[in-house]
Amino acid sequence: MAAAKKEKYDQKLTQLLSKYSKAFIVHADNVTSKQFMNIRAAIRLMNDSAILMGKNTLMKRCFRLYEERTGDSTWSCLLPELVGNVGVVFTNGDLIETRDKIGEFKKGAPARVGLLAPLDVHVPAGPTGLGPEQTSFFQALNIPTKIAKGTIEITTDVHLIKTNDRVGPSQATLLNKLGIKPFSYGLAIMKVYEGGSLFNPKVLDITDDDLLASFGAGLRNVAAVSLATGYPTLAAIPHLVINGFKNVLAVSLETDCTFPHAQKVKDYLANPSAFAVAAPAAGGAAPAAAAAAEPEPEEEEEDMDFDLFD
């Protein structure tokens, strides 16, 4: 019976490896069977993906047998990742869409004693709804409180649990009393496989703007090194041309030798006022005309019928 099950599993994995070209290595701790069922149905309907779980030793054995039969070693990079409670999500669809669809099925869960915290847990300041008789419980956890309107109120935000710390009994009890479910569980994507290589899932979030920014930074570094060492490169050519032009222009200004671009600079240095007047002349014509059209009003003189010395 066991041999038949292993043979059936090997056939299933062989079909998946032959059909799909991309995959996710996923961690499945604290994932319920209902979550598995929902994820499996959702990704199958979206882009005909498939989830494969199983014992790590059996999965590794089937991968090796597939490589021996077909000579295809592109999937062998997955073997070192098959450690712990992991599985493989095979897909031919868009990796980002498949990842997002898997992430939709995360489920909130309370903090259990002894569990490694996957993230930081903060308890916000404010009323707790608990009676004054439980003040000693908060004092044991060094949480500042006060009594307001007959209930305990936390006065400041509290960093209760740090990432990768184990949840203690008091911490779990407090979170349960406050009705806080700090953690959410689902299939956690550990690695992404495509084209015979594995990479971090964060790579899927890289945009074209990020690539251009990284390329530009690298190009500037190459140009800086090239200029500092005097070794010409394609990245430094624009800077070398500009620096060469500056040198030629400086020589031209100090001698009688000239060329069109240098002559413009010479003319400006010889009579800068001509350039200064020419610029506002065009733009200043309209205001001047407006000023001419609106003369300042003259004050009217009033005739007086009496003399100040009368």
Helices and strands as residue ranges (DSSP letters): H 2-19, E 22-27, H 33-47, E 50-52, H 56-70, G 76-81, E 86-91, H 95-103, E 107-109, E 121-123, E 126-127, G 132-134, H 135-140, E 145-148, E 151-154, E 158-161, H 169-178, E 183-185, E 188-194, E 197-199, G 201-205, H 208-229, H 237-254, H 260-270, H 272-293
